[in-house]
Amino acid sequence: MYFTDRGIEELAARRGEEEVSFDWLAEQLRTFVDLNPEFEVPIERLATWLARLDDDED
């Protein structure tokens, strides 16, 4: 188990029944990076990965 799994599990446990928009998620990611600029690259990679999930693999 990766260390991050604990955070993901907490997120699912606390907010798993909620529905959020991608606009809301994008705003939260921007706020997080504003407060924690050292995480800019991983957040950018996560956002890009999420955006491209349905892309056809060549």
N, C-alpha and C positions, 0 to 999 in steps of 0.2 A: 504494500500500500504506500502510495506517495503521500508526502506531508500534505499536499494540496487536497487530497481526498477528504480530509477532515473538514476543511472549509466548504467543499462542495456538498458533503453530507449535511452540514449545518444549514447551508442555504436551502437545500431540499426540505429539510425538516421544518424550518421556520417559515418558508415562503412557498412551499411546494404546491399549495392549493391556489395561489394567486395567479392571475393572468396579467402580463405586462406587455406593453408595445415595444417594438424595436426602437422607436424614438426615445422612450423612457430609458431603455437599456443603454442606448448611445449616450444620452445625457449623463447617466451614472458613470459610465466609463470615462467620459471627458472630465467629470468632477474628480474621479479617482486619480487620473493622471495629473490633473492640476495640483492635487494635494500630495501626490507621490510621483514626481517626474522621473524618478529612477526606474519606474515600471512602464515607461512609454513604449519601449520596444516590445515587451511581451504582450501588452494590451493591444498594440497595433497588429501583432501577429495573430492574436486570438480573434480580433474583429475581422481581419482579412480571411481567416480560416472559416469563421461563421458565415461570412458573406458568400463564400465560394463553395459551400457544402454541396449544392445541387449542380455544380458545373460538371459537364461530362469529362471523364478522365480520358485523355488522349493516349 
